[in-house]
Amino acid sequence: MSRIISIGIVGYGNLGRGVEAAIRQNSDLRLEAIFTRRNPGSIESGTPMVSISDIEQYKGKIDVMILCGGSAKDLPEQGPSLAKHFHTVDSFDTHALIPEYYDKVNDAAVSNGNVSVISTGWDPGLFSLNRLLAEAVLPDGKEYTFWGKGVSQGHSDAIRRVEGVSNGIQYTIPREEAVERVRSGSNPVLTTREKHLRECFVVLKDGANPEAVANEIKSMPNYFADYETVVHFVAEATLQAEHAKMPHGGNVIRSGQTGQGNGNTQLIEFGLKLDSNPEFTASVLVAYARAAYRMAQAGQTGAKTVFDVPYGLLSPKSPEQLRKELL
């Protein structure tokens, strides 16, 4: 019988709670502790709550730390820092900064003999894998990714960090006419603004300037600057009543040609429709935590992305079971 893998959670927001729930669905994993910047005694959970300042005391007690902080402020600091002491998994999702983040985490992980799987979830993550697969199969073609309609955790977190914002939610909305043009096989050239709309619902702090807040959100690089962005100001009660759920999803589509001459048009599409973005993302993180542990046991070190992790390592099943049941 394989050894139970002990897991730590860093951060206890929507994603952290999703990881806690996902671990309960995996009998080969055990949640050891949750690490928080808040007062541990103020949080109700059936799992031991520990101040993040005491996290290094758990070296040797936890096999993999799952980092559940935001990509805007938390992970750029926590990722490299914790990779020095633990095997880690995170969902860093600022696509333009992933190469830089990879280098920093890799330096820390390699120097200390750890494995750190970065930027996993569903995009980056599962969608990244499907982009790679479709491109490899259809080299003569074009790839398109559409997100939504749904709540983006990373973009919502970025909104909440704007000065003057008390709370906020951001919806990513694909433009249906763009999706249909892609599905037609015509391989259209689409700008960022033509593909998606970003819609924000923001609760202001007392005395905040709405115009200044809206301008800062709309001009935020890597998040909103390249998109048509609509900002609505609402009361906290309205936000809770109408925007408390966190659905999401999207599609990766590649349209390509095979054969010679006129050839044949081939379309590959992968889609997700999610009732809960954080719970699904958490489930992906948990599977990659298992893979991180197995890679470490095999003697690997350094930062890894989903491109470096064989699918079989994600499953609790043995290679023999996978060949018999799923191949």
Buried (B, 14 or more C-beta within 10 A) or exposed (E): EEEEBBBBBBBBBBBBBBBBBBBEEBEEBEBBBBBBEEEBEEEEBEBEBBBBEEBEEBEEEBBBBBBBBBBBEBBBEBBBBBBBBBBBBBBBBBBEBBEEBBEBBBBBBBEEEBBBBBBBBBBBBBBBBBBBBBBEEBEEBBBBBBBBBBBBBBBBBBBBEBEBBEBBBBBBBBBEEBBEBBBEBEBEEBEEEEBBBBBBBBBBEEEBEEEEBBEBBBEBEBBBEEBBBBBEBBEEEEBEEEBEEBBBBBBBBBBBBEEEEEEEBBBBBBEBEBEBBBBBBBBBBBBBBBBBBBBBEEEBBBBBBBEEBEEBBBBEEEEEEEEEEEE
